[in-house]
Amino acid sequence: MLDIVGKRIKTVMQSQGLTIQSLAKKLGISRNRLSDMLNGKNEPDYLDMKALRKVFDLSPVEAMWVFFPEDTCGAPPSCFTEADA
């Protein structure tokens, strides 16, 4: 699952024209830590995900569907609501 999360972070990062260096700076983490997340070697923690949400301007619900596999809750996106976040 880590490689899927990393690929999704990379896709959003690239769609917003961010480099590893610029995203790492915005997140307040090292370039190596971000690179490890993107390559599935390291799992983003809660604070990383919160920072990614802020940088990418995503709601909690959007973040769940951008960063995690479709079967996160075993149902379509409507299973998550803002109240769940």
N, C-alpha and C positions, 0 to 999 in steps of 0.2 A: 504494500500500500504506500510505503514511503516514496517509491519512484513515481507513483501516480500523482501524489501531492506535489512533488518537486516539478514534474512536467507541467502541472496546472499553474503553479506559481510562475514558472518560466514563460508560459504562454501569455499570462496576464502582464507580466513584466515587459515582454517584448511588444505586446500590443500598445503599451503605454510609452514605448520608446525609452525604457530604462535599461541601463547596463547593470551588471552585477555590482560594480563599484558604486554606482549612484543609488541603487536600491539598498545596498548594505548600509550606506551612509544615512539614508532616510530612516532605516529601521534601527540604527544605532548598534549594529552588530558588525563583526569582522567579515571581510570578503570571503575568507575561508569558511566561516560558519554558514554563510548563505550558499556558497558553492556546494558544501556538503548537503544542505537541504535540497538544493535543486537536483543533485545527483542521487538522492535517496540514501545517503550515508548517515544522515542525521535528521531526527524528527523535529519539526518546529514545535516549540512549547506554547503554552497559552499566551505568554507575552508576545512571542513572535507572531502568532496568528492575529492577536489584537492589533499589533503594529501594521501587519500586512493589510488588514481590513481598513485601517485608517489611510494608509498610503494609497491603496487601490480604490478608496471611496466606496466600500461595499457595506451593505447592511449585514447583520448577522445571518440572515437567511440566505442572502446572495453568497456570502462567504462559504457557508456549508456546501452549497452546490457547485461553487467554483473549485474549492480545494479538496473535496472528498468524493469518493466514488458514488455513483448514482444510487447504490443500494444502502446508503448510510442509514436510512430508517426503514428500508424495505418497502417504501411506497413512493408515489410521486412527490414533487416538491411541496405540494400543499400540506404534507404532514408536518412541516415546520411553520411556525408563525413567529412573529416578532416577540410574542409573550414567552416563547420557548427559549429565547436567546438570553 
